[in-house]
């Protein structure tokens, strides 16, 4: 599943994705972007970022801290004025949502 991207700022969007690629699920040695945990990126005209994401499990040990860590990293991107991260479990995450890179890295391909 690819993330839904709503943005008129392709360079800023790529910088946000690059920041997301520095965030890791603590139980899996792959970044959250390649894991397919990001469902949506929206950047409005005020350069505020809204992320819709999931976790690999509702019982994820960093369910409370990971969204705040992600928001902090995205806010460091030049041009970003703010970041709001929402977590959803619909649809639930499945390993098929991982990129080919992640599947190869974890031995699923």
N, C-alpha and C positions, 0 to 999 in steps of 0.2 A: 504494500500500500504506500503510495507516495503522498507526501504532505500536500494539503491544499494551501496554496500561497495566494494571498490577496495583498498586492503591493504594487505601487507605481514607481518603486525605487529599486531596480534590479541590483545595483551595486550595494546598497544598504542591506537588501535581503541576503545577498551572498555573504556579506560580513556577519550577519546574524547567524546564518547557517555555519559559517566557520567557527563562530563562538560556541554554537551548540556542539560542534564536533570536539570540543575540549571538555565536555561533560560526559561522565561515565556512570553507568549503572555499577554500583559497587560489587555486585555479584557476577557480572559478566564483563570481561575485559574488552568491550567494544563500546564506542561512543553512542550516545542516545539518538543521534541522527541516523547512523547506520543501523541501529537496532529497530528503527521504525517507531520510536516512541513519540515522535512529534507528528500530530495529526493536522495541525493548522498553524500557519504563520500569517498574521495580518499586521500590516504597517499602515497607519493612517497618515494624513497629510501633516499632522503635528509630529510625525516620526516617533509615535508611541507604538510599541510592539505588543501584540497580544498573541500568546501561544496557547494552543490547546494540545495537551499531551496525555499520555497514559503511562502506566508503569507495567513492568513485566508481571506483577502480581499485586492484588490489593493488599497483601500482607508484606509488601516490600519494606525492609527495615529503614529505608530513608524516605518513606512516603511524606513525611513532614518536612524534612530538610532539603531534599533534592530540588523541588520547585523553587525554593528561595535561592539556592545556589545557582540555578539556571538563570533566574531573573537577575541576580547580581552580575553574572558573566555577560549577559546580553546588554545590560546597562553600561558596560565598559566600552561597548562598540561606539566608535566615533559617529556622532549624528543621532544616536538613539536618545530620546528624551525621557523614556520610561519603559517599563516592561511589566506586564501582568501575565502570570502563568496560571492556567486553570488545568486541573487534572480531571480526567473522565475515565470511565472503564467501559464505555460504549463506543465503538465495539471493543470487546476485550482484545488484548494483545495476543498475537500468535506468532510463532517463529517464522511463518511465511511473510510477515511484515518486514522482516530484515532485508537489507539490501544484499545483493550478491556478494559484495565485499565482506559483509558481516557473516554471511552463511559460509563462505570459504574459510574465513578466519576461525570460525568455530567448528569447522569440519562437517557441516551439513550438506556440502556439495562435493 
